[in-house]
Amino acid sequence: MESVGLFLMFILVTLSNAGGLSGAGSNIPIMLIFFNLSMNEAVPVSAFVAVCSTLFRFIWNFNEKHPTRPERCTINYEIVLMVMPAVFLGSFVGAILYGIIDELTKVVMFGCTVAWSIYTTTKKAC
């Protein structure tokens, strides 16, 4: 069962990285189903996968230039600098809430978030 989960995680992270994402959120259900992990175990492992894939993508794209404006980098560092404080604040608040909320509530909230994400993505695709 774990080999199927590893294969699916590899495919998911590869496709997510190709699209510019880390694929961390979508790895959690795979870890819950195929590796029989709890939410308390799956979330940190997923965060580690996200950091590794993001670091790999950053190293891979560090010297890439913008396709239509060769004087610019592909990565817009101004946006990164503006967004990072909100990311850190959200991570801080999420870490505090994660320690307070029980397991069932975490799973329900995660399921609602995934359902909303699938709905909005499908709506945009149609």
ZAVEX-694903 format. One record per residue (C-alpha): residue number from 1; residue in three letters; z, x, y. Coordinates in Angstrom, 3 decimals. Each point is the difference from the previous one (the first is absolute). Example, Ala and Ser with C-alpha at 12.3 -4.5 7.8 and 13.67 -1.06 7.14 Angstrom:
<marlos>
@k:1 | r:ALA | w:7.800 | u:12.300 | v:-4.500
@k:2 | r:SER | w:-0.660 | u:1.370 | v:3.440
</marlos>
This chain:
<marlos>
@k:1 | r:MET | w:0.000 | u:0.000 | v:0.000
@k:2 | r:GLU | w:0.833 | u:2.839 | v:2.382
@k:3 | r:SER | w:-3.425 | u:1.612 | v:-0.453
@k:4 | r:VAL | w:-1.702 | u:-3.225 | v:1.118
@k:5 | r:GLY | w:2.343 | u:-0.121 | v:2.998
@k:6 | r:LEU | w:-0.756 | u:3.621 | v:0.903
@k:7 | r:PHE | w:-3.736 | u:-0.651 | v:-0.243
@k:8 | r:LEU | w:0.268 | u:-3.101 | v:2.215
@k:9 | r:MET | w:2.165 | u:1.845 | v:2.538
@k:10 | r:PHE | w:-2.491 | u:2.877 | v:0.123
@k:11 | r:ILE | w:-2.935 | u:-2.377 | v:0.576
@k:12 | r:LEU | w:1.963 | u:-1.984 | v:2.596
@k:13 | r:VAL | w:1.141 | u:3.056 | v:1.967
@k:14 | r:THR | w:-3.508 | u:1.503 | v:-0.137
@k:15 | r:LEU | w:-1.635 | u:-3.181 | v:1.316
@k:16 | r:SER | w:2.723 | u:-0.476 | v:2.616
@k:17 | r:ASN | w:-0.385 | u:3.570 | v:1.222
@k:18 | r:ALA | w:-3.754 | u:-0.478 | v:0.242
@k:19 | r:GLY | w:0.696 | u:-3.004 | v:2.238
@k:20 | r:GLY | w:2.519 | u:1.881 | v:2.137
@k:21 | r:LEU | w:3.180 | u:-1.448 | v:-1.489
@k:22 | r:SER | w:2.722 | u:1.479 | v:-2.185
@k:23 | r:GLY | w:0.073 | u:-2.779 | v:-2.611
@k:24 | r:ALA | w:3.794 | u:0.113 | v:-0.159
@k:25 | r:GLY | w:0.658 | u:-3.729 | v:0.252
@k:26 | r:SER | w:-2.428 | u:-0.873 | v:-2.734
@k:27 | r:ASN | w:1.528 | u:2.573 | v:-2.356
@k:28 | r:ILE | w:3.309 | u:-1.845 | v:-0.133
@k:29 | r:PRO | w:-1.206 | u:-2.881 | v:-2.228
@k:30 | r:ILE | w:-1.618 | u:2.512 | v:-2.355
@k:31 | r:MET | w:3.295 | u:1.876 | v:-0.290
@k:32 | r:LEU | w:1.923 | u:-3.232 | v:-0.536
@k:33 | r:ILE | w:-2.354 | u:-1.188 | v:-2.744
@k:34 | r:PHE | w:-1.111 | u:3.139 | v:-1.848
@k:35 | r:PHE | w:2.993 | u:2.321 | v:0.466
@k:36 | r:ASN | w:2.757 | u:-2.650 | v:-0.126
@k:37 | r:LEU | w:1.594 | u:1.324 | v:3.200
@k:38 | r:SER | w:2.247 | u:-2.012 | v:2.286
@k:39 | r:MET | w:-0.811 | u:-0.473 | v:3.677
@k:40 | r:ASN | w:2.696 | u:2.557 | v:0.837
@k:41 | r:GLU | w:-1.873 | u:2.601 | v:-2.069
@k:42 | r:ALA | w:-3.604 | u:-1.027 | v:0.751
@k:43 | r:VAL | w:0.205 | u:0.038 | v:3.804
@k:44 | r:PRO | w:1.055 | u:3.670 | v:0.376
@k:45 | r:VAL | w:-2.567 | u:1.112 | v:-2.590
@k:46 | r:SER | w:-2.651 | u:-1.984 | v:1.866
@k:47 | r:ALA | w:1.078 | u:1.584 | v:3.289
@k:48 | r:PHE | w:-0.338 | u:3.445 | v:-1.578
@k:49 | r:VAL | w:-3.506 | u:-0.876 | v:-1.216
@k:50 | r:ALA | w:-0.839 | u:-1.157 | v:3.541
@k:51 | r:VAL | w:1.220 | u:3.234 | v:1.557
@k:52 | r:CYS | w:-1.949 | u:2.104 | v:-2.513
@k:53 | r:SER | w:-3.233 | u:-1.964 | v:0.406
@k:54 | r:THR | w:0.295 | u:-0.059 | v:3.795
@k:55 | r:LEU | w:0.652 | u:3.739 | v:0.100
@k:56 | r:PHE | w:-3.001 | u:0.631 | v:-2.252
@k:57 | r:ARG | w:-2.228 | u:-2.199 | v:2.177
@k:58 | r:PHE | w:1.237 | u:1.753 | v:3.163
@k:59 | r:ILE | w:-0.736 | u:3.459 | v:-1.434
@k:60 | r:TRP | w:-3.401 | u:-1.168 | v:-1.255
@k:61 | r:ASN | w:-1.026 | u:-1.510 | v:3.365
@k:62 | r:PHE | w:1.687 | u:2.482 | v:2.355
@k:63 | r:ASN | w:-3.206 | u:1.724 | v:1.167
@k:64 | r:GLU | w:-2.320 | u:-3.014 | v:-0.255
@k:65 | r:LYS | w:-1.776 | u:-0.968 | v:3.213
@k:66 | r:HIS | w:-0.837 | u:-3.462 | v:1.306
@k:67 | r:PRO | w:-3.468 | u:-1.074 | v:-1.238
@k:68 | r:THR | w:-1.381 | u:-1.018 | v:3.408
@k:69 | r:ARG | w:2.132 | u:2.210 | v:2.279
@k:70 | r:PRO | w:0.199 | u:3.492 | v:-1.489
@k:71 | r:GLU | w:2.415 | u:1.232 | v:2.674
@k:72 | r:ARG | w:2.694 | u:-2.347 | v:-1.402
@k:73 | r:CYS | w:1.989 | u:0.115 | v:-3.239
@k:74 | r:THR | w:-0.221 | u:-2.764 | v:-2.569
@k:75 | r:ILE | w:3.750 | u:-0.582 | v:0.256
@k:76 | r:ASN | w:1.020 | u:-1.534 | v:3.326
@k:77 | r:TYR | w:3.283 | u:1.789 | v:0.641
@k:78 | r:GLU | w:0.710 | u:-2.024 | v:3.154
@k:79 | r:ILE | w:0.332 | u:-3.161 | v:-2.090
@k:80 | r:VAL | w:2.205 | u:1.836 | v:-2.482
@k:81 | r:LEU | w:2.325 | u:1.125 | v:2.802
@k:82 | r:MET | w:0.230 | u:-3.543 | v:1.389
@k:83 | r:VAL | w:0.644 | u:-1.693 | v:-3.349
@k:84 | r:MET | w:2.448 | u:2.451 | v:-1.614
@k:85 | r:PRO | w:3.138 | u:-1.172 | v:1.884
@k:86 | r:ALA | w:-0.591 | u:-3.555 | v:-1.253
@k:87 | r:VAL | w:-0.580 | u:1.308 | v:-3.535
@k:88 | r:PHE | w:3.268 | u:1.968 | v:0.108
@k:89 | r:LEU | w:1.906 | u:-2.986 | v:1.393
@k:90 | r:GLY | w:-1.444 | u:-2.301 | v:-2.665
@k:91 | r:SER | w:0.888 | u:2.478 | v:-2.736
@k:92 | r:PHE | w:3.536 | u:0.329 | v:1.334
@k:93 | r:VAL | w:0.565 | u:-3.761 | v:0.185
@k:94 | r:GLY | w:-1.654 | u:-0.463 | v:-3.401
@k:95 | r:ALA | w:2.268 | u:2.617 | v:-1.586
@k:96 | r:ILE | w:3.079 | u:-1.736 | v:1.403
@k:97 | r:LEU | w:-1.148 | u:-3.443 | v:-1.169
@k:98 | r:TYR | w:-1.013 | u:1.395 | v:-3.396
@k:99 | r:GLY | w:3.592 | u:1.001 | v:-0.695
@k:100 | r:ILE | w:1.344 | u:-3.412 | v:1.032
@k:101 | r:ILE | w:-2.435 | u:-2.419 | v:-1.684
@k:102 | r:ASP | w:0.309 | u:-0.846 | v:-3.716
@k:103 | r:GLU | w:-2.739 | u:0.693 | v:-2.590
@k:104 | r:LEU | w:-1.350 | u:-3.579 | v:-0.286
@k:105 | r:THR | w:-0.431 | u:-0.329 | v:3.763
@k:106 | r:LYS | w:-1.867 | u:3.324 | v:0.089
@k:107 | r:VAL | w:-2.383 | u:-1.128 | v:-2.725
@k:108 | r:VAL | w:-0.619 | u:-3.359 | v:1.682
@k:109 | r:MET | w:-0.618 | u:1.636 | v:3.388
@k:110 | r:PHE | w:-2.342 | u:2.524 | v:-1.581
@k:111 | r:GLY | w:-1.875 | u:-2.773 | v:-1.826
@k:112 | r:CYS | w:-0.392 | u:-1.987 | v:3.228
@k:113 | r:THR | w:-1.261 | u:3.083 | v:1.814
@k:114 | r:VAL | w:-2.547 | u:0.753 | v:-2.729
@k:115 | r:ALA | w:-1.137 | u:-3.656 | v:-0.089
@k:116 | r:TRP | w:-0.441 | u:-0.011 | v:3.789
@k:117 | r:SER | w:-1.932 | u:3.266 | v:-0.168
@k:118 | r:ILE | w:-2.301 | u:-1.336 | v:-2.729
@k:119 | r:TYR | w:-0.561 | u:-3.219 | v:1.982
@k:120 | r:THR | w:-0.876 | u:1.759 | v:3.261
@k:121 | r:THR | w:-2.222 | u:2.565 | v:-1.718
@k:122 | r:THR | w:-1.877 | u:-2.721 | v:-1.884
@k:123 | r:LYS | w:-0.363 | u:-2.009 | v:3.211
@k:124 | r:LYS | w:-1.497 | u:3.019 | v:1.769
@k:125 | r:ALA | w:-2.302 | u:0.729 | v:-2.939
@k:126 | r:CYS | w:-1.360 | u:-3.556 | v:-0.029
</marlos>
